[in-house]
Amino acid sequence: MEKQEWREAFHRQPAYYLFLDLTSPLSIHDLNTICQVLQDLTALSVSLKGTQRFSELGIYALSSRMKCIFPIQSVKNNYGKFQFSIECMQNTTALFTGKETFQTDQLSESLQDAIQQYETYYQGAIQHKEEWPQLQIMFFSAQPAQKIVKSVEESLSSIELAYIRQVNVVILRGRIFTSSFNSSDSKSHTQLQSSQCIFDNEEKENIIKSVLHVIEIETNSYQLESIFKCWLHDCGTDSVHLRIIVDKVVLHCDIKECLLNVESLPTTSQFLLFPNSSLPQPTTRVNPVSKQLSGSKVPVYTFEAISVVRKEGLCESLLFGHPYVAIATRCWKIDWGELERNQQQFTALVQYLNKNDLVLLAKRQSPKSTTSEKPLPSGFFAFLPSKNTLLVKSVASKELMMPLGEMELKEMPEDVKVEMEECLKNLEEKDIYNPLAISSGLYTFLSSSINKMNKSRPAANFIVPTICKDNDLRNKKKKCAVLPVAEVQVKKSRELTLQNDFMTASAMFKKRFPNNLE
């Protein structure tokens, strides 16, 4: 390899807008589940070391009273306000009117308002418009799929689509609901076609249908967490991540994390063994507002396949390091025909390895060193096939091996055998290991640590993005068409109480942060 290539990691992460449909049949329990999973995800995200994986977020509530719960802004820098806004929404029933739907024009107004918020926020944050992150909009609704998709399509036809990267409609299903959505047409995502033509032109119709995706899940924390954790993946498609040279064929691949690297957590020492006392022991300090680079350079790896090994011939103790999943690349800079050919070759490789129970062994190529530089050592990696992906793990070479002699097998006394058998029989026996059933308590620790630090730190000013419809008046502040929770005026009424009035929750916001609202 002549020269080491580099790529930007987490350089094209989108900004997110959530629209929560609070109309029937969505329940308060469903809303609390969504909010709890969202709080867990944000606490995890702002606590990770390294490049920020997702930053800006905005939230709207859809009902007969449309509300901007959290104007788009950095969650990391406004975590206390984000958490309080979520709690305000959870602690009120005023938005649950019992209505079965909302007006499409209200949704259109909210989307237009969200786009204006987005433009206003990034005009002040990023000078060059081409560097603005794209928008990913997510709708959460318990309405029938066809019904909510039609409303979303009509609303999208009234806004500027140039900023939109993707629109996800997440259909929430409980046990008591019957679905009119036939998920057999797609394994996870399905684009629904409208029964009637609602578009003014064919070009806009094609754009909307290309960005709109429908996902149907049950309303439980496991499936919701899977949806939100997609935000932590690297969304960039500007470069391939790695190449695999198999004889005369070069495969271009992207890699996805199948596990979060525990070394990026503030509690690394709780998840790893450190038998060598000379190694630095990680601390458990959480610093969610530390300044980090907006992007980081990582290598574009090149591997040369050197052999195939039978699965049963590869000892698990020789595999180490953080696991990754390799897939066929989606890099937009590659010619379309070449991209399709690469996909076919990648699939053929995976199918061959699967069919013959083989593992691909590859050597990482290093850039050529100059005469004055010492050559770098070469790492070896195992590519284990799955359905249509490759699991990538480091594999040991002789230099890394440690002597471990055969343990002498001694005859055990019968009473010791019986004792251990009884102890083991008292344990629960499972057919499979399900990580979703195991919780380490990480989310609770991170949330409490962040809250503790926020209380000891002077509060930052909470600036609500303002909408300027006139380009000549951009420096003047105007209120959003759908008022953020921080700007809602309190209505004096004896009938409204703290438990059931969203306006009163807003008043609490002002009381708690009297000097931080503009």
VEXDOVEX-595424 format. One line per field, with one value per residue (C-alpha): residue in three letters; x, y, z. Coordinates in steps of 0.02 Angstrom, whole numbers, plus 50000, padded with zeros to 5 digits. Layout:
BEGIN
code = [ALA/...]
u = [X/...]
v = [Y/...]
w = [Z/...]
This chain:
BEGIN
code = [MET/GLU/LYS/GLN/GLU/TRP/ARG/GLU/ALA/PHE/HIS/ARG/GLN/PRO/ALA/TYR/TYR/LEU/PHE/LEU/ASP/LEU/THR/SER/PRO/LEU/SER/ILE/HIS/ASP/LEU/ASN/THR/ILE/CYS/GLN/VAL/LEU/GLN/ASP/LEU/THR/ALA/LEU/SER/VAL/SER/LEU/LYS/GLY/THR/GLN/ARG/PHE/SER/GLU/LEU/GLY/ILE/TYR/ALA/LEU/SER/SER/ARG/MET/LYS/CYS/ILE/PHE/PRO/ILE/GLN/SER/VAL/LYS/ASN/ASN/TYR/GLY/LYS/PHE/GLN/PHE/SER/ILE/GLU/CYS/MET/GLN/ASN/THR/THR/ALA/LEU/PHE/THR/GLY/LYS/GLU/THR/PHE/GLN/THR/ASP/GLN/LEU/SER/GLU/SER/LEU/GLN/ASP/ALA/ILE/GLN/GLN/TYR/GLU/THR/TYR/TYR/GLN/GLY/ALA/ILE/GLN/HIS/LYS/GLU/GLU/TRP/PRO/GLN/LEU/GLN/ILE/MET/PHE/PHE/SER/ALA/GLN/PRO/ALA/GLN/LYS/ILE/VAL/LYS/SER/VAL/GLU/GLU/SER/LEU/SER/SER/ILE/GLU/LEU/ALA/TYR/ILE/ARG/GLN/VAL/ASN/VAL/VAL/ILE/LEU/ARG/GLY/ARG/ILE/PHE/THR/SER/SER/PHE/ASN/SER/SER/ASP/SER/LYS/SER/HIS/THR/GLN/LEU/GLN/SER/SER/GLN/CYS/ILE/PHE/ASP/ASN/GLU/GLU/LYS/GLU/ASN/ILE/ILE/LYS/SER/VAL/LEU/HIS/VAL/ILE/GLU/ILE/GLU/THR/ASN/SER/TYR/GLN/LEU/GLU/SER/ILE/PHE/LYS/CYS/TRP/LEU/HIS/ASP/CYS/GLY/THR/ASP/SER/VAL/HIS/LEU/ARG/ILE/ILE/VAL/ASP/LYS/VAL/VAL/LEU/HIS/CYS/ASP/ILE/LYS/GLU/CYS/LEU/LEU/ASN/VAL/GLU/SER/LEU/PRO/THR/THR/SER/GLN/PHE/LEU/LEU/PHE/PRO/ASN/SER/SER/LEU/PRO/GLN/PRO/THR/THR/ARG/VAL/ASN/PRO/VAL/SER/LYS/GLN/LEU/SER/GLY/SER/LYS/VAL/PRO/VAL/TYR/THR/PHE/GLU/ALA/ILE/SER/VAL/VAL/ARG/LYS/GLU/GLY/LEU/CYS/GLU/SER/LEU/LEU/PHE/GLY/HIS/PRO/TYR/VAL/ALA/ILE/ALA/THR/ARG/CYS/TRP/LYS/ILE/ASP/TRP/GLY/GLU/LEU/GLU/ARG/ASN/GLN/GLN/GLN/PHE/THR/ALA/LEU/VAL/GLN/TYR/LEU/ASN/LYS/ASN/ASP/LEU/VAL/LEU/LEU/ALA/LYS/ARG/GLN/SER/PRO/LYS/SER/THR/THR/SER/GLU/LYS/PRO/LEU/PRO/SER/GLY/PHE/PHE/ALA/PHE/LEU/PRO/SER/LYS/ASN/THR/LEU/LEU/VAL/LYS/SER/VAL/ALA/SER/LYS/GLU/LEU/MET/MET/PRO/LEU/GLY/GLU/MET/GLU/LEU/LYS/GLU/MET/PRO/GLU/ASP/VAL/LYS/VAL/GLU/MET/GLU/GLU/CYS/LEU/LYS/ASN/LEU/GLU/GLU/LYS/ASP/ILE/TYR/ASN/PRO/LEU/ALA/ILE/SER/SER/GLY/LEU/TYR/THR/PHE/LEU/SER/SER/SER/ILE/ASN/LYS/MET/ASN/LYS/SER/ARG/PRO/ALA/ALA/ASN/PHE/ILE/VAL/PRO/THR/ILE/CYS/LYS/ASP/ASN/ASP/LEU/ARG/ASN/LYS/LYS/LYS/LYS/CYS/ALA/VAL/LEU/PRO/VAL/ALA/GLU/VAL/GLN/VAL/LYS/LYS/SER/ARG/GLU/LEU/THR/LEU/GLN/ASN/ASP/PHE/MET/THR/ALA/SER/ALA/MET/PHE/LYS/LYS/ARG/PHE/PRO/ASN/ASN/LEU/GLU]
u = [50000/50078/49999/49883/49710/49605/49420/49313/49221/49049/49067/48893/48783/48607/48506/48347/48167/48045/47858/47758/47577/47484/47312/47216/47257/47428/47427/47522/47614/47672/47732/47826/47912/47967/48029/48126/48215/48253/48327/48433/48499/48543/48629/48734/48773/48832/48942/49037/49217/49280/49185/49006/48891/48732/48707/48554/48378/48204/48040/47859/47699/47553/47376/47234/47359/47521/47673/47859/47925/48110/48171/48313/48479/48628/48571/48746/48755/48575/48550/48468/48339/48310/48278/48161/48062/48037/47981/47856/47779/47772/47691/47542/47385/47330/47400/47302/47134/47065/47049/47084/47182/47250/47224/47345/47364/47423/47557/47607/47620/47728/47844/47861/47898/48029/48115/48119/48193/48324/48371/48379/48484/48615/48626/48704/48800/48878/48929/48927/48756/48829/48905/48737/48689/48541/48377/48309/48127/48044/47857/47797/47613/47491/47375/47345/47494/47400/47315/47469/47576/47449/47451/47641/47651/47529/47627/47795/47729/47712/47891/48066/48139/48318/48367/48284/48392/48260/48084/48040/47861/47869/47704/47683/47584/47526/47447/47271/47293/47261/47369/47312/47495/47556/47736/47761/47802/47964/48071/48089/48056/47914/47874/47686/47609/47467/47300/47268/47381/47413/47568/47580/47725/47805/47979/47924/47823/47977/48082/47955/47937/48126/48151/47994/48012/47885/47937/47816/47868/47790/47786/47922/48090/48190/48125/48121/48302/48351/48270/48356/48526/48537/48581/48748/48805/48918/48801/48935/48945/49087/49215/49232/49287/49394/49446/49471/49586/49536/49658/49611/49450/49445/49291/49241/49156/49085/49094/48962/48983/48889/48941/48986/49170/49174/49336/49232/49129/49175/49154/49275/49351/49183/49176/49358/49492/49656/49778/49928/49942/50057/49913/49816/49654/49503/49406/49218/49207/49070/49099/48954/49002/49186/49240/49272/49319/49174/49258/49407/49517/49519/49611/49533/49594/49653/49660/49738/49657/49790/49689/49524/49510/49377/49267/49301/49488/49488/49498/49392/49532/49635/49506/49516/49473/49315/49200/49137/49018/49073/48942/48952/48992/48864/48995/48912/49077/49088/49009/48834/48876/49034/48936/48809/48947/49035/48874/48857/49038/49023/48865/48948/49096/48983/48876/49029/49104/48937/48906/49077/49090/49245/49323/49422/49593/49666/49821/49809/49916/50025/50083/50258/50388/50534/50712/50735/50577/50559/50423/50264/50203/50054/49893/49788/49599/49465/49308/49168/49017/48836/48679/48744/48879/49052/49099/49274/49386/49573/49661/49820/49991/50136/50210/50053/50040/50071/50127/49986/50027/49902/49813/49839/49673/49655/49525/49392/49316/49135/49068/49147/49067/48896/48913/48955/48818/48689/48751/48743/48570/48507/48552/48432/48472/48442/48445/48519/48602/48490/48584/48419/48372/48531/48550/48712/48630/48736/48593/48546/48727/48756/48594/48627/48809/48758/48622/48746/48870/48735/48681/48859/48889/48818/48672/48702/48579/48436/48412/48256/48279/48171/48094/48127/48017/48083/48263/48292/48241/48349/48430/48263/48180/48008/47910/47886/47717/47710/47772/47914/47878/47993/47888/47710/47613/47529/47340/47263/47126/47067/47019/47196/47313/47496/47456/47348/47403/47550/47546/47581/47727/47795/47775/47880/48014/48017/48020/48163/48267/48213/48369/48403/48259/48262]
v = [50000/50164/50287/50278/50345/50434/50473/50582/50485/50545/50692/50681/50652/50721/50832/50752/50807/50697/50717/50624/50590/50596/50561/50401/50256/50311/50302/50394/50232/50227/50407/50373/50224/50329/50469/50351/50268/50439/50499/50342/50364/50548/50514/50381/50489/50643/50533/50445/50497/50549/50625/50675/50550/50652/50829/50931/50875/50953/50881/50920/50851/50823/50832/50957/51076/51070/51107/51127/51033/51061/51181/51112/51138/51044/50914/50901/51087/51097/50929/50999/51094/50943/50831/50958/50980/50792/50784/50925/50828/50668/50752/50824/50753/50914/50858/50695/50755/50584/50635/50502/50613/50787/50903/50884/51072/51075/50948/51052/51206/51113/51048/51222/51290/51155/51197/51381/51335/51230/51372/51501/51390/51343/51518/51569/51408/51366/51500/51398/51326/51176/51119/51113/50937/50858/50833/50665/50675/50538/50521/50409/50363/50227/50273/50150/50155/50208/50350/50429/50403/50496/50644/50646/50639/50785/50886/50849/50914/51087/51107/51128/50953/51004/50986/50817/50662/50538/50532/50384/50346/50230/50139/50089/49931/49861/49692/49764/49847/49762/49822/49866/49870/49714/49694/49539/49653/49704/49636/49802/49951/49975/50122/50139/50206/50331/50274/50443/50567/50711/50787/50938/50869/50702/50757/50802/50641/50538/50632/50604/50420/50398/50476/50409/50244/50157/50048/49948/49900/49851/49986/49916/49982/49850/49894/50081/50075/49990/50133/50271/50185/50196/50378/50321/50241/50334/50398/50462/50392/50501/50361/50173/50110/49962/49857/49670/49606/49428/49374/49485/49554/49708/49721/49892/49886/49993/49940/49954/49933/49785/49838/50004/50009/50009/50109/50258/50250/50341/50174/50070/49985/49906/49811/49755/49660/49750/49621/49731/49864/49971/50007/50167/50127/50218/50333/50346/50534/50593/50756/50782/50959/50937/51016/50889/50894/50902/50769/50651/50568/50379/50266/50182/50005/49884/49696/49561/49390/49258/49101/49025/48926/48804/48874/48730/48757/48934/48937/49073/49116/49182/49315/49481/49665/49761/49675/49761/49711/49734/49766/49812/49997/50133/50264/50385/50427/50255/50229/50154/50003/49968/49988/49856/49739/49760/49714/49554/49504/49537/49431/49291/49291/49282/49143/49039/49056/49012/48862/48787/48838/48942/49098/49220/49262/49428/49532/49718/49813/49952/50105/50088/50161/50267/50204/50296/50223/50052/49944/49932/49763/49686/49641/49491/49486/49354/49386/49273/49257/49288/49306/49448/49526/49487/49496/49571/49529/49536/49368/49332/49310/49216/49373/49398/49220/49184/49012/48920/48740/48600/48595/48429/48337/48260/48137/48229/48157/48105/48222/48373/48325/48305/48471/48567/48481/48532/48712/48722/48643/48783/48910/48957/48867/48960/48898/49061/49216/49367/49530/49625/49537/49593/49771/49839/49995/50105/50223/50259/50294/50411/50508/50534/50583/50712/50784/50798/50893/51008/51058/51103/51204/51379/51365/51422/51539/51447/51531/51482/51484/51618/51618/51760/51744/51903/51887/52071/52050/51901/51992/52030/51900/51833/51698/51528/51488/51337/51404/51314/51259/51396/51534/51475/51606/51548/51559/51603/51480/51401/51242/51202/51113/51064/50883/50912/51077/51093/51283/51268/51153/51292/51414/51296/51306/51496/51487/51363/51460/51642/51722/51603/51636/51765]
w = [50000/49941/50063/50212/50172/50302/50320/50432/50566/50623/50504/50426/50578/50552/50668/50732/50754/50850/50825/50958/50911/51077/51005/51043/51057/51125/51315/51450/51485/51304/51315/51477/51395/51246/51360/51473/51327/51252/51417/51432/51254/51277/51444/51359/51208/51303/51415/51275/51249/51079/50934/50970/50885/50886/50944/50898/50938/50933/50998/50955/51032/50913/50980/50973/51054/50954/51063/51035/51187/51153/51017/50912/51000/51070/51197/51267/51309/51370/51453/51609/51506/51395/51545/51626/51464/51452/51634/51604/51461/51564/51715/51624/51547/51461/51294/51301/51238/51191/51009/50879/50762/50730/50583/50437/50423/50604/50561/50410/50520/50645/50508/50433/50606/50634/50469/50519/50688/50600/50481/50621/50733/50602/50528/50693/50725/50555/50432/50271/50227/50136/50303/50392/50448/50361/50454/50504/50557/50659/50692/50832/50820/50870/50726/50582/50464/50307/50400/50479/50322/50215/50337/50338/50148/50130/50259/50178/50012/50091/50157/50088/50064/50025/50208/50235/50244/50299/50371/50481/50532/50682/50708/50890/50921/51088/51122/51119/50949/50783/50641/50466/50417/50330/50387/50280/50133/50217/50356/50448/50335/50212/50101/50090/49931/49944/49875/49799/49711/49831/49749/49637/49536/49503/49557/49733/49744/49702/49830/49969/49928/49929/50101/50186/50280/50391/50538/50645/50821/50986/51120/51231/51287/51192/51020/51054/51112/50950/50853/50952/50960/50770/50804/50875/50710/50591/50454/50335/50158/50094/50098/50107/50278/50227/50078/50067/49930/49885/49749/49600/49675/49787/49899/49967/50137/50275/50457/50592/50778/50850/51026/51103/51145/51335/51329/51272/51432/51593/51685/51581/51734/51775/51610/51585/51678/51714/51782/51741/51876/51767/51647/51682/51771/51697/51810/51828/51807/51690/51599/51478/51429/51391/51228/51091/50910/50789/50683/50691/50562/50556/50433/50283/50313/50179/50211/50105/50119/50150/50185/50239/50400/50453/50592/50710/50682/50752/50942/51021/51143/50994/50950/51039/51025/50989/50864/50706/50568/50386/50252/50068/50055/50015/49969/49848/49763/49683/49512/49524/49416/49515/49678/49623/49564/49732/49823/49721/49750/49937/49948/49849/49970/50124/50050/50005/50180/50259/50147/50184/50369/50335/50409/50303/50375/50317/50347/50369/50245/50313/50217/50145/50261/50205/50216/50381/50459/50534/50455/50557/50619/50530/50619/50571/50570/50556/50452/50515/50399/50450/50341/50232/50341/50407/50591/50604/50752/50783/50787/50884/50804/50884/50963/51067/51130/51314/51376/51461/51501/51510/51677/51763/51778/51950/52008/52107/52267/52241/52376/52291/52125/52206/52297/52138/52039/52170/52168/51979/51972/52085/51951/51812/51650/51487/51309/51243/51314/51284/51320/51318/51480/51568/51634/51707/51781/51666/51615/51797/51843/51696/51724/51909/51876/51745/51858/52001/51893/51823/51999/52047/51887/51854/51733/51555/51470/51388/51219/51126/50936/50858/50686/50563/50410/50332/50276/50310/50492/50537/50682/50762/50872/50834/50919/50839/50767/50883/51049/51138/51315/51381/51301/51336/51432/51592/51589/51755/51793/51953/51862/51803/51923/51920/51878/51725/51650/51531/51548/51735/51698/51589/51732/51839/51703/51718/51907/51909/51782/51813/51740/51598/51479/51343]
